Amino acid sequence: MANNVNKDLVRKATDLIDRDRLVNLTIDLTNIPSPTGFEGDVARAYHEVLKGAGMDATLQPIGDERYNAVGRLQGAGGGKSLMFNGHLDTSFGPEQAHRGIGYQCKGTLVDNEWIYGMGSFNMKFALANYVTAVEAIRKAGIRLGGDVVIAGVAGEIEKAPVNEYEGPQYQGYGVGTKFAITHGAVADFCILGEPTNMMLIPRHCGTTWIKITVPGHLIHTAWSEVDRNAINKARVVLDAIHEWIPGYCQRNRVGDFQPRVNVSAIEGGWPWRGARTPDNCVIYLDVRTLPDVLPVQAFNEVRDVVRSVVKANPHLEGTKAEIFLSAPGTSIPDDHELVSSIISAHTHQLGQAPQMGTETWYSDAAHMNRYGIPTVNYGSAGRIRTGGGGFSTAQGEHTHIGDMMDIVRVYIEVMMDLCGVVE
């Protein structure tokens, strides 16, 4: 090992990992519905879990009956502090339950090896991993020098208010984490246990959400003209965007990795009033940027595309592009102390070094790093039961118990390494 952790002490703690506790806690948290904006019940439950694990626990109100649940295991002094951060809100809501057990707010154990249910994958499994690791260290009678902080946060899922879509259910993209780290939940390092399939992710893309509005001519069908219909006019803009996307991705390629662009929504007209043409058609884009590229650069590219197509098509005059969400990416060096500690512990516990990579998705690591808390994404979920990695829309959310046990062992060793042990 590159670190100087006492192997016997590490083994003493890892031998006390309680599998049943890990499984039951994951299921219990999965059983509590918590779509973005409605995290209150699961936050209160997790707050009680943190208290029961022997941590100084705080329930942080962030507004609209939404809370962060933060726990701190006080160290004896002389060591660095480590935070484990995980979001309480789920990617989907209870309305998706008809799609199968992977979308139900009910934790279901399959073959005593997999846990299915809404949030089991993203990312209530990690909240259970953190607590189980702390409890094993405490049961082993190990005193850490530095603090361990666990932050269960609201509002991480990639959502943003726009137009008439406003309210807590649209307030994501780190509202809970940004509140937490400005109200006491701070540490020297942080691990986000997002579902990375045991990969170590020290960097991820930024994102720029762009709204392109194409004006139209509101009138009855009886007097309508195809060329003045906003939806028809928007096709020209959309074609130009699709022609631009491959070049943008290729220009921003780094090795085998490249960002992506998604045409995420189109709005135009009123389906309940077919006798009217729409007064505008709106195209929404999600443009991912490399970790070191600012969102304004992506916006400028899209705006230039729009300006060019308008110049070539005068009937598109009045079309405009605007940003309604921007979030820069993030990265920390591959040789950072946090990265080195995880590599060492992973190698020791699992017999080989973790794979490392860059992700296209966004996480709260960006906010943590910008507040001076070096953060990586590193979690156990992300293996699909029928084979492969990532997420299966057919099977829904699920996580492998053996992988959870493995990463809890790694977390224990990283805690002992970074926080130090008082013997």
C-alpha positions as CSV (number, residue, x, y, z in Angstrom):
1,M,0.0,0.0,0.0
2,A,1.1,3.5,-0.7
3,N,-0.6,4.7,2.5
4,N,0.7,3.9,6.0
5,V,-2.6,2.4,7.5
6,N,-2.1,-0.5,9.9
7,K,-3.4,-3.5,7.9
8,D,-4.5,-5.3,11.0
9,L,-6.6,-2.4,12.1
10,V,-8.2,-2.1,8.7
11,R,-9.0,-5.8,8.8
12,K,-10.4,-5.5,12.3
13,A,-12.9,-2.9,11.0
14,T,-13.8,-4.5,7.7
15,D,-14.5,-7.8,9.5
16,L,-17.2,-6.0,11.4
17,I,-19.1,-4.7,8.3
18,D,-22.7,-5.7,8.9
19,R,-24.2,-7.0,5.6
20,D,-27.7,-7.2,7.0
21,R,-27.5,-3.7,8.2
22,L,-26.3,-2.5,4.8
23,V,-29.1,-4.3,2.9
24,N,-31.9,-3.3,5.3
25,L,-30.8,0.4,5.4
26,T,-30.7,0.6,1.6
27,I,-34.2,-1.0,1.4
28,D,-35.5,1.3,4.2
29,L,-34.3,4.4,2.4
30,T,-35.6,3.2,-0.9
31,N,-39.0,2.7,0.7
32,I,-39.4,6.4,1.3
33,P,-40.4,8.4,-1.8
34,S,-38.2,11.4,-2.3
35,P,-38.5,13.0,-5.8
36,T,-36.7,16.4,-6.1
37,G,-38.6,18.9,-4.0
38,F,-40.1,16.4,-1.7
39,E,-37.1,15.1,0.3
40,G,-38.4,16.0,3.7
41,D,-39.5,12.5,4.9
42,V,-36.2,10.8,3.8
43,A,-34.1,13.6,5.3
44,R,-35.8,13.2,8.6
45,A,-35.4,9.4,8.5
46,Y,-31.7,9.7,7.5
47,H,-31.1,12.3,10.3
48,E,-32.3,9.6,12.8
49,V,-30.0,7.1,11.2
50,L,-27.0,9.4,11.6
51,K,-27.8,10.0,15.2
52,G,-28.2,6.2,15.8
53,A,-24.7,5.7,14.2
54,G,-23.2,7.9,17.0
55,M,-22.7,11.0,14.9
56,D,-23.5,14.6,15.8
57,A,-26.5,15.1,13.5
58,T,-28.1,18.2,12.1
59,L,-31.3,18.6,10.0
60,Q,-30.7,21.6,7.8
61,P,-33.8,23.3,6.5
62,I,-33.2,24.7,3.0
63,G,-36.8,25.8,2.4
64,D,-40.1,24.5,1.2
65,E,-40.1,21.6,3.7
66,R,-36.8,20.4,2.2
67,Y,-33.8,19.4,4.3
68,N,-30.2,18.2,4.3
69,A,-29.3,15.6,6.9
70,V,-25.7,16.1,8.1
71,G,-23.7,14.0,10.6
72,R,-20.3,14.5,12.0
73,L,-18.2,11.9,13.7
74,Q,-15.8,14.0,15.8
75,G,-12.2,13.0,15.5
76,A,-9.7,13.1,18.4
77,G,-7.7,15.8,16.6
78,G,-4.5,15.9,14.6
79,G,-6.0,14.4,11.4
80,K,-7.7,15.6,8.2
81,S,-11.4,15.5,7.7
82,L,-13.3,13.5,5.1
83,M,-16.9,14.0,3.9
84,F,-19.1,11.5,2.2
85,N,-21.8,13.3,0.2
86,G,-24.9,11.8,-1.3
87,H,-28.2,13.2,-2.6
88,L,-31.6,12.3,-1.1
89,D,-33.7,13.1,-4.2
90,T,-34.4,10.4,-6.8
91,S,-34.1,10.6,-10.6
92,F,-37.7,9.7,-11.1
93,G,-40.9,10.0,-9.0
94,P,-43.6,7.5,-7.8
95,E,-45.5,8.1,-11.1
96,Q,-43.0,5.8,-12.8
97,A,-43.9,2.8,-10.6
98,H,-45.8,1.1,-13.4
99,R,-42.5,0.5,-15.2
100,G,-41.5,-2.3,-12.9
101,I,-39.8,-3.0,-9.6
102,G,-36.8,-0.9,-10.5
103,Y,-39.0,2.1,-10.6
104,Q,-41.1,1.5,-7.4
105,C,-40.5,3.3,-4.1
106,K,-40.2,-0.2,-2.6
107,G,-36.9,-1.8,-2.0
108,T,-37.0,-5.4,-3.3
109,L,-34.4,-8.0,-2.6
110,V,-33.7,-10.4,-5.5
111,D,-31.7,-13.6,-5.0
112,N,-30.2,-12.1,-1.9
113,E,-27.8,-10.4,-4.2
114,W,-29.5,-7.4,-5.8
115,I,-31.7,-4.6,-4.4
116,Y,-34.2,-3.1,-6.8
117,G,-36.3,0.1,-6.3
118,M,-36.5,3.8,-7.0
119,G,-33.3,5.5,-5.7
120,S,-31.5,2.2,-5.0
121,F,-29.2,3.1,-7.9
122,N,-29.1,6.8,-7.7
123,M,-28.1,7.0,-4.9
124,K,-29.6,5.7,-1.7
125,F,-27.2,2.7,-1.7
126,A,-24.4,5.1,-1.1
127,L,-26.1,6.7,1.9
128,A,-26.3,3.2,3.4
129,N,-22.6,2.5,2.5
130,Y,-21.4,5.6,4.3
131,V,-23.2,4.8,7.6
132,T,-22.3,1.1,7.5
133,A,-18.6,2.1,7.1
134,V,-18.7,4.5,10.1
135,E,-20.5,1.9,12.2
136,A,-17.9,-0.7,11.5
137,I,-15.1,1.6,12.5
138,R,-16.9,2.5,15.7
139,K,-17.6,-1.2,16.5
140,A,-13.9,-1.9,16.1
141,G,-13.1,0.7,18.7
142,I,-11.0,2.7,16.3
143,R,-10.5,6.4,17.0
144,L,-9.9,8.6,14.1
145,G,-7.8,11.7,14.3
146,G,-9.9,13.8,11.8
147,D,-13.6,14.1,11.5
148,V,-15.9,12.1,9.2
149,V,-18.8,14.0,7.8
150,I,-21.8,12.5,6.1
151,A,-24.1,14.8,4.1
152,G,-27.4,13.6,2.7
153,V,-28.5,16.5,0.5
154,A,-31.6,17.7,-1.2
155,G,-31.9,18.9,-4.8
156,E,-29.0,17.3,-6.7
157,I,-30.8,15.9,-9.7
158,E,-30.3,17.8,-13.0
159,K,-33.4,20.0,-13.0
160,A,-33.9,23.7,-13.4
161,P,-36.9,26.1,-13.4
162,V,-37.8,27.6,-16.8
163,N,-40.8,29.4,-18.1
164,E,-43.9,28.3,-16.1
165,Y,-42.1,25.4,-14.6
166,E,-41.2,26.7,-11.2
167,G,-41.2,25.6,-7.6
168,P,-39.2,23.2,-5.5
169,Q,-39.8,20.2,-7.8
170,Y,-37.6,21.9,-10.4
171,Q,-34.9,23.2,-8.1
172,G,-32.0,20.7,-8.4
173,Y,-28.4,21.0,-9.7
174,G,-26.9,21.2,-6.2
175,V,-29.1,23.5,-4.2
176,G,-28.7,21.2,-1.1
177,T,-25.0,20.8,-1.4
178,K,-24.4,24.5,-1.9
179,F,-26.4,25.2,1.2
180,A,-24.6,22.5,3.2
181,I,-21.1,23.6,2.5
182,T,-22.0,27.2,3.3
183,H,-23.6,26.2,6.6
184,G,-21.1,24.0,8.3
185,A,-20.8,20.8,6.3
186,V,-17.1,21.2,5.3
187,A,-14.1,18.9,5.2
188,D,-10.6,18.6,3.8
189,F,-11.8,16.0,1.2
190,C,-15.0,14.6,-0.1
191,I,-16.1,11.4,-1.8
192,L,-19.4,11.3,-3.7
193,G,-20.6,7.7,-3.9
194,E,-22.5,8.3,-7.2
195,P,-23.1,5.1,-9.3
196,T,-19.7,4.9,-11.1
197,N,-19.5,1.1,-11.1
198,M,-16.4,1.2,-8.9
199,M,-14.7,3.5,-11.3
200,L,-12.8,6.5,-9.9
201,I,-14.0,9.7,-11.5
202,P,-11.9,12.8,-10.7
203,R,-13.4,14.9,-13.4
204,H,-16.7,15.4,-15.2
205,C,-18.3,17.7,-17.8
206,G,-20.0,20.9,-17.4
207,T,-23.4,21.7,-18.9
208,T,-25.1,24.6,-20.6
209,W,-28.9,24.6,-21.1
210,I,-29.9,26.8,-24.0
211,K,-33.4,28.0,-25.1
212,I,-33.8,28.9,-28.8
213,T,-37.1,30.8,-29.5
214,V,-38.4,30.9,-33.1
215,P,-41.2,33.4,-33.6
216,G,-44.3,32.5,-35.5
217,H,-47.7,33.9,-36.6
218,L,-50.7,33.2,-34.3
219,I,-53.7,32.8,-36.5
220,H,-56.7,30.5,-37.3
221,T,-56.1,27.5,-39.6
222,A,-58.3,29.1,-42.1
223,W,-55.8,31.8,-42.8
224,S,-52.6,30.0,-41.9
225,E,-49.5,29.8,-44.1
226,V,-47.1,26.9,-43.8
227,D,-44.0,29.1,-44.2
228,R,-45.1,31.4,-41.3
229,N,-45.8,28.5,-38.9
230,A,-43.3,28.6,-36.1
231,I,-43.0,24.8,-35.9
232,N,-42.1,24.6,-39.6
233,K,-39.7,27.5,-39.3
234,A,-38.0,25.8,-36.3
235,R,-37.1,22.9,-38.5
236,V,-34.5,25.0,-40.3
237,V,-32.9,25.9,-37.0
238,L,-33.1,22.4,-35.7
239,D,-31.4,21.1,-38.9
240,A,-28.6,23.6,-38.5
241,I,-28.1,22.5,-34.8
242,H,-27.9,18.8,-35.8
243,E,-25.4,19.7,-38.5
244,W,-23.3,21.5,-35.9
245,I,-23.4,18.8,-33.2
246,P,-20.9,16.3,-34.7
247,G,-18.3,18.9,-35.3
248,Y,-18.6,20.3,-31.8
249,C,-18.2,16.9,-30.2
250,Q,-15.2,16.1,-32.4
251,R,-13.4,19.4,-31.7
252,N,-13.8,18.8,-28.0
253,R,-12.6,15.2,-28.1
254,V,-9.9,14.3,-25.5
255,G,-8.5,10.9,-26.3
256,D,-11.4,8.5,-26.5
257,F,-13.7,10.9,-24.6
258,Q,-15.9,13.5,-26.1
259,P,-18.8,15.6,-24.7
260,R,-22.4,15.3,-26.0
261,V,-25.2,17.5,-27.0
262,N,-28.9,16.7,-26.5
263,V,-31.9,18.3,-28.1
264,S,-34.0,17.8,-24.9
265,A,-37.4,19.4,-25.6
266,I,-39.5,21.3,-28.2
267,E,-42.5,23.4,-27.3
268,G,-44.9,24.9,-29.8
269,G,-48.6,25.4,-30.0
270,W,-51.5,24.0,-27.9
271,P,-52.6,20.4,-28.6
272,W,-56.0,21.1,-27.3
273,R,-56.5,23.9,-29.8
274,G,-55.7,22.5,-33.2
275,A,-57.3,25.4,-35.0
276,R,-54.6,27.8,-34.1
277,T,-51.0,28.1,-35.3
278,P,-48.3,28.6,-32.6
279,D,-47.0,32.1,-31.9
280,N,-43.5,30.6,-31.3
281,C,-41.6,27.3,-31.2
282,V,-38.9,26.8,-28.6
283,I,-36.0,24.4,-28.9
284,Y,-34.1,23.3,-25.7
285,L,-30.5,22.1,-25.8
286,D,-28.2,20.5,-23.2
287,V,-24.6,21.2,-24.3
288,R,-22.0,19.3,-22.3
289,T,-18.6,21.0,-22.0
290,L,-15.2,19.6,-21.1
291,P,-14.2,20.1,-17.4
292,D,-12.0,23.1,-18.2
293,V,-14.3,24.8,-20.6
294,L,-16.7,27.5,-19.4
295,P,-20.4,27.4,-20.3
296,V,-20.3,30.7,-22.1
297,Q,-18.0,29.2,-24.8
298,A,-20.7,26.6,-25.6
299,F,-23.4,29.3,-25.6
300,N,-21.4,31.5,-28.0
301,E,-21.0,28.6,-30.4
302,V,-24.8,27.9,-30.4
303,R,-25.6,31.5,-30.8
304,D,-23.3,31.8,-33.7
305,V,-25.1,28.9,-35.4
306,V,-28.4,30.6,-34.8
307,R,-27.2,33.9,-36.1
308,S,-25.8,32.3,-39.3
309,V,-29.0,30.4,-40.0
310,V,-31.1,33.5,-39.5
311,K,-28.8,35.5,-41.8
312,A,-29.3,32.9,-44.5
313,N,-33.0,32.7,-43.9
314,P,-34.5,36.2,-43.4
315,H,-38.0,34.7,-42.5
316,L,-36.4,33.5,-39.3
317,E,-35.7,37.1,-38.1
318,G,-36.4,37.5,-34.4
319,T,-35.1,34.0,-33.5
320,K,-32.9,34.2,-30.4
321,A,-30.8,32.0,-28.1
322,E,-30.4,32.4,-24.4
323,I,-28.9,30.4,-21.5
324,F,-31.3,29.4,-18.7
325,L,-28.8,27.2,-16.8
326,S,-25.1,27.0,-16.8
327,A,-22.8,24.8,-14.6
328,P,-19.1,24.5,-15.2
329,G,-17.4,21.1,-15.1
330,T,-14.8,20.1,-12.6
331,S,-11.6,18.1,-12.1
332,I,-8.8,17.4,-9.6
333,P,-5.3,16.1,-10.6
334,D,-4.8,12.4,-10.9
335,D,-2.0,12.6,-8.4
336,H,-4.0,14.3,-5.7
337,E,-3.8,13.0,-2.2
338,L,-7.5,11.9,-2.2
339,V,-7.1,10.1,-5.5
340,S,-4.0,8.4,-4.4
341,S,-5.6,7.2,-1.1
342,I,-8.6,5.7,-3.0
343,I,-6.3,4.0,-5.5
344,S,-4.2,2.5,-2.7
345,A,-7.2,1.3,-0.7
346,H,-9.1,-0.1,-3.7
347,T,-6.0,-2.0,-4.8
348,H,-5.4,-3.4,-1.3
349,Q,-9.0,-4.4,-0.8
350,L,-9.9,-5.6,-4.3
351,G,-6.6,-6.8,-5.7
352,Q,-6.3,-4.3,-8.6
353,A,-6.3,-0.6,-9.1
354,P,-9.7,1.1,-10.0
355,Q,-10.4,2.2,-13.5
356,M,-10.3,6.0,-13.9
357,G,-12.2,8.2,-16.3
358,T,-14.2,11.3,-17.2
359,E,-18.0,11.4,-17.0
360,T,-20.5,13.3,-19.2
361,W,-23.0,13.6,-16.4
362,Y,-22.9,16.4,-13.8
363,S,-22.5,16.0,-10.0
364,D,-22.2,18.1,-6.9
365,A,-18.4,17.5,-7.1
366,A,-18.3,20.7,-9.2
367,H,-19.7,22.8,-6.3
368,M,-17.5,21.1,-3.7
369,N,-14.3,21.7,-5.7
370,R,-15.2,25.3,-6.3
371,Y,-15.6,25.8,-2.5
372,G,-12.1,24.4,-2.0
373,I,-13.1,20.8,-0.9
374,P,-11.3,18.4,-3.3
375,T,-13.9,15.9,-4.4
376,V,-14.2,12.8,-6.6
377,N,-17.1,10.5,-7.6
378,Y,-16.5,6.9,-6.6
379,G,-19.4,4.5,-5.9
380,S,-20.4,0.9,-6.1
381,A,-23.7,0.9,-8.1
382,G,-23.6,0.9,-11.9
383,R,-23.4,-2.8,-12.7
384,I,-26.5,-4.1,-14.6
385,R,-27.9,-7.4,-13.4
386,T,-28.1,-8.9,-16.9
387,G,-24.6,-7.7,-17.8
388,G,-22.7,-4.6,-18.5
389,G,-22.4,-1.3,-16.8
390,G,-24.4,2.0,-16.7
391,F,-28.1,2.1,-16.3
392,S,-30.8,-0.1,-17.8
393,T,-34.1,1.7,-18.6
394,A,-35.7,-1.7,-19.1
395,Q,-34.8,-3.0,-15.6
396,G,-34.9,0.3,-13.7
397,E,-32.8,1.0,-10.6
398,H,-30.9,-1.7,-8.9
399,T,-27.6,-2.2,-7.1
400,H,-25.4,-5.2,-6.3
401,I,-24.9,-6.1,-2.6
402,G,-21.5,-7.6,-3.1
403,D,-20.2,-4.4,-4.8
404,M,-21.6,-2.4,-1.9
405,M,-19.7,-4.6,0.6
406,D,-16.5,-4.2,-1.4
407,I,-16.7,-0.4,-1.5
408,V,-17.5,-0.1,2.2
409,R,-14.2,-1.9,2.8
410,V,-12.4,0.7,0.6
411,Y,-14.2,3.6,2.3
412,I,-13.1,2.3,5.7
413,E,-9.5,2.1,4.7
414,V,-9.6,5.6,3.1
415,M,-11.1,7.0,6.3
416,M,-8.3,5.5,8.3
417,D,-5.7,6.7,5.9
418,L,-6.8,10.3,5.4
419,C,-8.2,11.0,8.9
420,G,-5.5,9.1,10.7
421,V,-5.8,6.7,13.6
422,V,-5.2,7.5,17.2
423,E,-3.7,4.3,18.7
